[in-house]
């Protein structure tokens, strides 16, 4: 990714009674997101949490998704009209309330 891009990170906190279907997330949800956001989405990654800060500890987040856009405006223009569909799909793979952060890529 390039300096100045907008990165949207979606974190799914780990914890007791939390469910997350990684197969559905990677193979269905992300395809839906890509199709809805179109050319505004410049790149995306999906990550599975495998450990915490000390050896043997649980990961803080069960999963993380990252999306890259040329600008925050591009993100808003692409996501806004599709937010209801994207957010409405979450119960199909998780019962976790995601935490979202919008950042500027510096390096």
MDAnalysis code that builds the backbone (N, CA, C; Angstrom):
import MDAnalysis as mda
import numpy as np

u = mda.Universe.empty(321, n_residues=107, atom_resindex=np.repeat(np.arange(107), 3), trajectory=True)
u.add_TopologyAttr("name", ["N", "CA", "C"] * 107)
u.add_TopologyAttr("resid", np.arange(1, 108))
u.add_TopologyAttr("resname", ["UNK", "UNK", "UNK", "UNK", "UNK", "UNK", "UNK", "UNK", "UNK", "UNK", "UNK", "UNK", "UNK", "UNK", "UNK", "UNK", "UNK", "UNK", "UNK", "UNK", "UNK", "UNK", "UNK", "UNK", "UNK", "UNK", "UNK", "UNK", "UNK", "UNK", "UNK", "UNK", "UNK", "UNK", "UNK", "UNK", "UNK", "UNK", "UNK", "UNK", "UNK", "UNK", "UNK", "UNK", "UNK", "UNK", "UNK", "UNK", "UNK", "UNK", "UNK", "UNK", "UNK", "UNK", "UNK", "UNK", "UNK", "UNK", "UNK", "UNK", "UNK", "UNK", "UNK", "UNK", "UNK", "UNK", "UNK", "UNK", "UNK", "UNK", "UNK", "UNK", "UNK", "UNK", "UNK", "UNK", "UNK", "UNK", "UNK", "UNK", "UNK", "UNK", "UNK", "UNK", "UNK", "UNK", "UNK", "UNK", "UNK", "UNK", "UNK", "UNK", "UNK", "UNK", "UNK", "UNK", "UNK", "UNK", "UNK", "UNK", "UNK", "UNK", "UNK", "UNK", "UNK", "UNK", "UNK"])
u.atoms.positions = np.array([
    [0.832, -1.175, 0.000],
    [0.000, 0.000, 0.000],
    [0.880, 1.244, 0.000],
    [0.303, 2.347, -0.416],
    [1.088, 3.560, -0.586],
    [0.798, 4.570, 0.522],
    [1.798, 5.400, 0.808],
    [1.649, 6.491, 1.758],
    [0.471, 7.371, 1.353],
    [-0.325, 7.742, 2.334],
    [-1.461, 8.624, 2.094],
    [-2.778, 7.902, 1.857],
    [-2.703, 6.581, 1.648],
    [-3.948, 5.834, 1.441],
    [-4.733, 5.769, 2.753],
    [-6.004, 5.436, 2.646],
    [-6.861, 5.238, 3.808],
    [-6.999, 3.745, 4.042],
    [-6.740, 3.336, 5.272],
    [-6.870, 1.937, 5.677],
    [-8.034, 1.833, 6.652],
    [-8.957, 0.934, 6.366],
    [-10.086, 0.680, 7.255],
    [-9.876, -0.704, 7.851],
    [-9.670, -0.753, 9.166],
    [-9.438, -2.011, 9.865],
    [-10.680, -2.391, 10.652],
    [-11.051, -3.661, 10.543],
    [-12.209, -4.193, 11.258],
    [-11.688, -5.300, 12.160],
    [-11.804, -5.102, 13.473],
    [-11.306, -6.037, 14.473],
    [-12.472, -6.784, 15.107],
    [-12.309, -8.088, 15.276],
    [-13.329, -8.913, 15.908],
    [-12.754, -9.451, 17.212],
    [-13.081, -8.804, 18.367],
    [-12.501, -9.193, 19.648],
    [-12.805, -10.644, 20.021],
    [-11.786, -11.295, 20.566],
    [-11.894, -12.668, 21.037],
    [-12.574, -12.684, 22.396],
    [-13.120, -13.799, 22.781],
    [-13.705, -13.911, 24.102],
    [-14.637, -15.095, 24.218],
    [-15.032, -15.356, 25.449],
    [-15.941, -16.452, 25.736],
    [-17.275, -16.254, 25.027],
    [-17.829, -17.308, 24.514],
    [-19.123, -17.317, 23.817],
    [-19.101, -16.561, 22.489],
    [-17.925, -16.183, 22.025],
    [-17.822, -15.496, 20.742],
    [-17.663, -16.550, 19.647],
    [-18.387, -16.353, 18.545],
    [-18.338, -17.281, 17.419],
    [-17.896, -16.528, 16.173],
    [-17.096, -17.206, 15.361],
    [-16.615, -16.601, 14.113],
    [-16.351, -17.715, 13.114],
    [-17.016, -17.672, 11.972],
    [-16.856, -18.665, 10.913],
    [-15.871, -18.107, 9.882],
    [-14.604, -18.493, 10.023],
    [-13.542, -17.956, 9.160],
    [-13.752, -18.347, 7.698],
    [-14.246, -19.551, 7.454],
    [-14.483, -19.995, 6.085],
    [-15.518, -19.091, 5.403],
    [-16.630, -18.827, 6.079],
    [-17.659, -17.952, 5.516],
    [-17.103, -16.543, 5.324],
    [-16.365, -16.061, 6.314],
    [-15.797, -14.711, 6.251],
    [-14.913, -14.548, 5.007],
    [-13.994, -15.490, 4.818],
    [-13.040, -15.380, 3.712],
    [-13.658, -15.673, 2.348],
    [-14.541, -16.655, 2.293],
    [-15.030, -17.127, 1.003],
    [-16.365, -16.544, 0.568],
    [-17.109, -15.963, 1.491],
    [-18.409, -15.404, 1.123],
    [-18.503, -13.915, 1.455],
    [-18.243, -13.563, 2.712],
    [-18.399, -12.165, 3.128],
    [-17.444, -11.241, 2.370],
    [-16.184, -11.610, 2.303],
    [-15.217, -10.728, 1.644],
    [-15.479, -10.606, 0.146],
    [-15.978, -11.667, -0.472],
    [-16.367, -11.569, -1.888],
    [-17.518, -10.586, -2.051],
    [-18.475, -10.632, -1.132],
    [-19.594, -9.692, -1.154],
    [-19.088, -8.262, -1.009],
    [-18.218, -8.037, -0.037],
    [-17.668, -6.700, 0.198],
    [-16.938, -6.202, -1.040],
    [-16.088, -7.040, -1.610],
    [-15.344, -6.639, -2.812],
    [-16.289, -6.265, -3.957],
    [-17.329, -7.068, -4.144],
    [-18.250, -6.787, -5.254],
    [-19.021, -5.489, -5.029],
    [-19.374, -5.194, -3.790],
    [-20.135, -3.980, -3.498],
    [-19.275, -2.720, -3.541],
    [-18.036, -2.812, -3.074],
    [-17.170, -1.622, -3.022],
    [-16.488, -1.336, -4.351],
    [-16.418, -2.318, -5.217],
    [-15.919, -2.131, -6.570],
    [-14.510, -1.584, -6.652],
    [-14.283, -0.719, -7.635],
    [-12.948, -0.185, -7.914],
    [-12.432, 0.739, -6.827],
    [-13.294, 1.207, -5.940],
    [-12.835, 2.061, -4.843],
    [-11.931, 1.284, -3.893],
    [-12.167, -0.022, -3.771],
    [-11.351, -0.883, -2.911],
    [-10.068, -1.242, -3.647],
    [-8.948, -0.784, -3.123],
    [-7.661, -0.975, -3.790],
    [-6.925, -2.219, -3.322],
    [-7.319, -2.752, -2.184],
    [-6.693, -3.954, -1.649],
    [-7.358, -4.340, -0.348],
    [-7.204, -5.606, 0.019],
    [-7.795, -6.082, 1.263],
    [-7.008, -7.269, 1.785],
    [-7.009, -7.419, 3.098],
    [-6.390, -8.579, 3.732],
    [-7.332, -9.101, 4.808],
    [-7.203, -10.385, 5.095],
    [-7.922, -11.021, 6.200],
    [-6.892, -11.745, 7.048],
    [-7.042, -11.643, 8.367],
    [-6.087, -12.255, 9.279],
    [-6.815, -13.020, 10.374],
    [-6.215, -14.145, 10.795],
    [-6.723, -14.935, 11.907],
    [-5.786, -14.719, 13.093],
    [-6.352, -14.365, 14.248],
    [-5.548, -14.217, 15.453],
    [-5.078, -15.580, 15.935],
    [-3.779, -15.692, 16.217],
    [-3.244, -16.977, 16.656],
    [-2.579, -16.927, 18.027],
    [-2.410, -15.748, 18.601],
    [-1.795, -15.660, 19.920],
    [-1.776, -14.244, 20.434],
    [-1.590, -14.148, 21.745],
    [-1.542, -12.858, 22.404],
    [-0.117, -12.417, 22.675],
    [0.039, -11.444, 23.564],
    [1.356, -10.852, 23.804],
    [2.349, -11.765, 24.520],
    [1.863, -12.785, 25.198],
    [2.773, -13.721, 25.866],
    [2.572, -15.114, 25.285],
    [3.629, -15.919, 25.259],
    [3.515, -17.265, 24.687],
    [2.377, -18.060, 25.338],
    [1.547, -18.658, 24.490],
    [0.443, -19.473, 24.969],
    [-0.828, -18.710, 25.293],
    [-0.792, -17.379, 25.243],
    [-1.999, -16.606, 25.544],
    [-2.886, -16.507, 24.308],
    [-4.175, -16.295, 24.550],
    [-5.121, -16.191, 23.450],
    [-4.950, -14.869, 22.702],
    [-5.284, -14.904, 21.441],
    [-5.231, -13.701, 20.617],
    [-6.263, -12.687, 21.107],
    [-5.915, -11.429, 21.073],
    [-6.840, -10.358, 21.446],
    [-8.018, -10.324, 20.494],
    [-7.752, -10.564, 19.220],
    [-8.787, -10.555, 18.189],
    [-8.815, -11.907, 17.497],
    [-10.008, -12.452, 17.318],
    [-10.143, -13.724, 16.617],
    [-9.857, -13.527, 15.131],
    [-10.160, -12.345, 14.619],
    [-9.913, -12.038, 13.207],
    [-9.802, -10.529, 13.023],
    [-9.145, -10.166, 11.916],
    [-9.038, -8.767, 11.518],
    [-9.145, -8.697, 10.006],
    [-9.837, -7.688, 9.539],
    [-9.897, -7.420, 8.110],
    [-9.404, -6.007, 7.859],
    [-8.687, -5.832, 6.763],
    [-8.168, -4.510, 6.406],
    [-8.521, -4.210, 4.963],
    [-9.003, -3.017, 4.731],
    [-9.350, -2.572, 3.381],
    [-8.613, -1.265, 3.100],
    [-8.168, -1.113, 1.862],
    [-7.399, 0.066, 1.479],
    [-8.113, 0.831, 0.370],
    [-8.118, 2.166, 0.531],
    [-8.764, 3.074, -0.412],
    [-7.820, 4.230, -0.694],
    [-8.004, 4.902, -1.817],
    [-7.175, 6.062, -2.133],
    [-7.420, 7.219, -1.171],
    [-8.644, 7.339, -0.653],
    [-8.967, 8.443, 0.261],
    [-10.125, 8.041, 1.165],
    [-10.300, 8.793, 2.225],
    [-11.424, 8.555, 3.129],
    [-12.743, 8.848, 2.415],
    [-12.712, 9.785, 1.481],
    [-13.909, 10.088, 0.698],
    [-14.298, 8.904, -0.188],
    [-13.300, 8.269, -0.798],
    [-13.579, 7.087, -1.621],
    [-14.201, 5.978, -0.777],
    [-13.674, 5.796, 0.432],
    [-14.252, 4.807, 1.335],
    [-15.709, 5.148, 1.631],
    [-15.965, 6.378, 2.028],
    [-17.319, 6.794, 2.378],
    [-18.295, 6.653, 1.224],
    [-17.859, 7.043, 0.032],
    [-18.717, 6.953, -1.148],
    [-19.033, 5.514, -1.531],
    [-18.083, 4.603, -1.297],
    [-18.294, 3.197, -1.641],
    [-19.052, 2.456, -0.545],
    [-18.687, 2.704, 0.709],
    [-19.280, 1.960, 1.815],
    [-20.671, 2.454, 2.180],
    [-20.847, 3.772, 2.209],
    [-22.112, 4.366, 2.653],
    [-23.354, 3.745, 2.040],
    [-23.446, 3.692, 0.716],
    [-24.647, 3.136, 0.092],
    [-24.800, 1.624, 0.300],
    [-23.723, 0.951, 0.726],
    [-23.736, -0.502, 0.880],
    [-23.643, -0.957, 2.333],
    [-23.603, -0.006, 3.252],
    [-23.401, -0.335, 4.674],
    [-24.456, -1.299, 5.195],
    [-25.699, -1.081, 4.843],
    [-26.780, -1.932, 5.370],
    [-26.608, -3.380, 4.913],
    [-26.233, -3.590, 3.671],
    [-26.033, -4.951, 3.158],
    [-24.825, -5.598, 3.824],
    [-23.711, -4.864, 3.888],
    [-22.485, -5.405, 4.468],
    [-22.681, -5.724, 5.947],
    [-23.195, -4.777, 6.687],
    [-23.389, -4.998, 8.126],
    [-24.471, -6.045, 8.386],
    [-25.453, -6.124, 7.514],
    [-26.511, -7.113, 7.660],
    [-26.040, -8.536, 7.445],
    [-24.890, -8.696, 6.809],
    [-24.335, -10.026, 6.567],
    [-23.540, -10.558, 7.762],
    [-23.166, -9.697, 8.706],
    [-22.352, -10.124, 9.835],
    [-22.946, -11.301, 10.614],
    [-24.236, -11.319, 10.923],
    [-24.780, -12.448, 11.691],
    [-24.629, -13.801, 10.996],
    [-24.320, -13.802, 9.702],
    [-24.108, -15.060, 8.990],
    [-22.779, -15.725, 9.362],
    [-21.847, -14.959, 9.969],
    [-20.566, -15.568, 10.314],
    [-20.067, -15.250, 11.720],
    [-20.723, -14.326, 12.431],
    [-20.222, -13.997, 13.765],
    [-21.309, -13.413, 14.655],
    [-21.082, -13.543, 15.958],
    [-21.926, -12.871, 16.944],
    [-21.137, -11.762, 17.640],
    [-20.008, -11.397, 17.052],
    [-19.103, -10.400, 17.630],
    [-19.413, -9.019, 17.057],
    [-19.487, -8.039, 17.927],
    [-19.623, -6.644, 17.504],
    [-18.241, -6.160, 17.076],
    [-18.038, -5.858, 15.783],
    [-16.711, -5.458, 15.340],
    [-16.322, -4.059, 15.820],
    [-15.018, -3.873, 15.925],
    [-14.441, -2.571, 16.241],
    [-13.778, -2.080, 14.947],
    [-14.103, -0.852, 14.547],
    [-13.604, -0.323, 13.277],
    [-12.707, 0.872, 13.542],
    [-11.590, 0.929, 12.804],
    [-10.714, 2.087, 12.859],
    [-10.350, 2.492, 11.447],
    [-10.416, 3.785, 11.177],
    [-10.007, 4.349, 9.892],
    [-8.677, 5.055, 10.132],
    [-7.668, 4.700, 9.321],
    [-6.317, 5.228, 9.517],
    [-5.744, 5.748, 8.209],
    [-4.733, 6.584, 8.340],
    [-3.957, 7.034, 7.182],
    [-2.664, 6.244, 7.142],
    [-2.325, 5.685, 5.993],
    [-1.088, 4.945, 5.817],
    [0.063, 5.955, 5.767],
    [1.044, 5.774, 6.634],
    [2.182, 6.699, 6.686],
    [3.421, 6.172, 5.986],
    [3.590, 4.883, 5.984],
    [4.787, 4.289, 5.347],
    [4.357, 3.117, 4.482],
])
